[in-house]
Amino acid sequence: NSSTGALTLNGAGANVTIGSGTYSIGATTVSAATSLVVPVNTTLANLTASAGTVALQGTVTSDSAISGSAVLTSNGTLNNVYLDANGTVNQTGGTAALFKQTAGTATLAGTVATANLTGGTTSISGTVSGDTKVNATGNLTSTGALNALLVGNDDGGGLVNLAGGTVASLTQNGPTSVVTSVANITGFAP
């Protein structure tokens, strides 16, 4: 087992693959056209990426903030994921406790506890075990398994296409929220 302080990649072309041992790394920042590979037995305290690519199979114990031109591909264990400013998140498996998106593009094929989507484009083929909230300019297409889907609020907004999958309960509010569905919806509250 090995522990280290912060890891910062801010020079273009600095491609880093963490070794196969068991590592615990502090605050991790990727801010240039680089690549970082984080294997299964590596734990990051947090992750901030505004450029480059991150391939994560390990764990981020606190926040993951993805923005700019950064691309995160994960089948690891994430805590809080914040996607903004045209970043990209590809969750190919694994888990996330909270996924909050205000811009960018996300594909979620793993398991998420709570999703809060107020902007950008999101595709879910995995599972959201808690609430999925879609408001403002959030745009969701789902073929996955959603528990409680809440679309729109008093200010309106939210665009949802349920192209398949299941929804345990659907609540739609606001004058401009739109839901189209071919999914199996157990409960609906207009």
C-alpha atoms as one frame of an Amber mdcrd trajectory, in Angstrom:
protein
   0.000   0.000   0.000   1.267   3.443  -0.882  -0.046   6.952  -0.217   0.917
  10.151  -1.967  -0.082  13.805  -2.036  -1.692  15.701  -4.870  -1.363  14.630
  -8.511  -1.472  17.435 -11.111  -1.318  16.959 -14.879  -1.123  20.358 -16.579
   1.259  19.777 -19.472   0.049  18.565 -22.858   1.078  15.021 -23.670   1.753
  13.992 -20.072   0.155  10.554 -20.358   0.121   8.764 -16.997  -0.885   5.220
 -16.104  -0.871   4.466 -12.386   0.765   1.133 -11.574  -0.910  -2.088 -10.518
  -0.225  -1.736  -6.792  -2.602  -0.349  -4.172  -2.363   3.434  -4.101  -4.086
   6.271  -2.277  -3.642   9.634  -4.026  -4.716  13.070  -2.843  -6.378  15.811
  -4.891  -6.012  14.949  -8.579  -6.193  17.624 -11.297  -6.092  17.200 -15.072
  -6.040  20.526 -16.925  -4.334  19.873 -20.274  -4.541  17.509 -23.252  -3.237
  14.529 -21.295  -4.480  11.088 -20.362  -4.709   9.504 -16.921  -5.454   5.826
 -16.301  -6.588   4.933 -12.769  -6.677   1.147 -12.137  -8.870  -0.863  -9.789
  -6.779  -0.659  -6.611  -6.214   3.098  -6.739  -8.195   5.603  -4.670  -8.265
   9.321  -5.458  -9.342  11.808  -2.785 -11.046  13.897  -5.474 -10.812  14.519
  -9.204 -10.950  17.808 -11.121 -10.651  17.587 -14.913 -11.085  20.487 -17.340
  -9.222  18.910 -20.273  -7.751  15.583 -21.325  -9.083  12.093 -20.690  -9.422
  10.073 -17.511 -10.073   6.316 -17.546 -11.169   5.290 -14.052 -11.529   1.770
 -12.704 -10.647   2.735  -9.158 -12.400   4.912  -6.584 -12.930   8.640  -6.043
 -13.894   9.122  -2.397 -15.133  12.721  -2.635 -16.044  14.931  -5.621 -15.380
  14.460  -9.336 -15.753  17.737 -11.273 -15.666  17.326 -15.058 -15.810  20.373
 -17.342 -14.283  22.015 -20.408 -13.045  19.467 -22.930 -12.424  16.771 -20.314
 -13.685  13.222 -20.849 -14.169  10.835 -17.926 -14.771   7.161 -18.689 -15.569
   5.197 -15.541 -16.540   1.727 -14.449 -15.212   2.434 -10.987 -16.703   3.823
  -7.787 -17.607   7.515  -7.746 -19.110   9.595  -4.978 -20.373  13.003  -6.182
 -20.002  13.691  -9.911 -20.450  17.244 -11.215 -20.578  17.679 -15.009 -20.495
  21.206 -16.412 -19.242  23.390 -19.286 -19.331  20.824 -22.100 -17.402  18.075
 -20.374 -18.192  14.412 -21.094 -18.874  11.532 -18.713 -19.135   7.947 -19.967
 -20.127   5.660 -17.112 -19.669   2.178 -18.581 -20.350   0.432 -15.277 -19.643
   0.858 -11.610 -21.472   3.214  -9.272 -21.989   6.879  -8.458 -23.727   8.256
  -5.374 -24.760  11.575  -6.971 -24.647  12.651 -10.594 -25.321  16.370 -11.125
 -25.235  17.756 -14.661 -25.633  21.392 -15.736 -24.065  21.072 -19.207 -22.085
  18.634 -21.324 -22.838  15.078 -22.417 -23.307  12.010 -20.239 -23.879   8.328
 -20.885 -24.764   6.389 -17.741 -24.708   2.591 -18.000 -23.826   1.805 -14.389
 -25.732   2.409 -11.162 -26.430   5.920  -9.857 -28.147   6.645  -6.546 -29.422
  10.164  -7.438 -29.358  12.096 -10.726 -30.028  15.846 -10.988 -30.088  17.024
 -14.610 -30.548  20.746 -15.319 -28.625  21.058 -18.584 -26.758  19.181 -21.256
 -27.688  15.848 -22.788 -27.969  12.613 -20.822 -28.503   9.012 -21.895 -29.266
   6.389 -19.243 -29.180   2.666 -19.961 -28.217   1.683 -16.431 -30.059   2.106
 -13.129 -30.947   5.108 -10.979 -31.996   3.728  -7.603 -33.246   7.016  -6.124
 -34.591  10.205  -7.706 -33.919  11.349 -11.252 -34.746  15.055 -11.541 -34.859
  16.741 -14.960 -35.390  20.517 -14.962 -34.465  23.685 -16.873 -32.669  22.653
 -20.082 -32.018  19.073 -18.973 -32.497  16.591 -21.818 -32.756  12.898 -20.888
 -33.152   9.799 -23.035 -33.562   6.620 -21.021 -33.749   2.906 -21.767 -32.663
   2.057 -18.247 -34.354   1.382 -14.918 -35.418   4.568 -13.144 -36.993   4.668
  -9.707 -38.626   8.083  -9.163 -38.534  10.360 -12.221 -39.434  14.006 -11.529
 -39.671  16.214 -14.608 -39.996  19.998 -14.494 -40.765  22.304 -11.616 -42.718
  25.534 -11.121 -40.322  27.280 -13.506 -40.894  24.614 -16.141 -38.285  22.918
 -18.242 -37.073  19.390 -18.655 -37.234  17.198 -21.752 -37.469  13.431 -21.311
 -37.680  10.647 -23.894 -38.342   7.282 -22.298 -37.295   5.117 -25.244 -37.597
   1.921 -23.234 -36.795   0.461 -19.866 -38.835   0.983 -16.714 -39.913   3.811
 -14.427 -41.304   3.072 -10.975 -42.973   6.491 -10.649 -43.236   9.578 -12.834
 -44.128  13.081 -11.627 -44.421  15.857 -14.208 -44.691  19.550 -13.260 -44.328
  22.928 -14.881 -45.786  24.437 -18.037 -42.933  23.523 -20.400 -41.737  20.096
 -19.333 -42.143  17.377 -21.990 -42.210  13.600 -21.549 -42.547  11.070 -24.367
 -42.593   7.408 -23.456 -42.723   3.829 -24.637 -41.357   2.656 -21.280 -43.175
   0.606 -18.662 -44.289   3.204 -16.060 -45.679   1.809 -12.831 -47.011   5.047
 -11.279 -47.806   8.418 -12.850 -48.666  11.716 -11.114 -49.375  14.558 -13.571
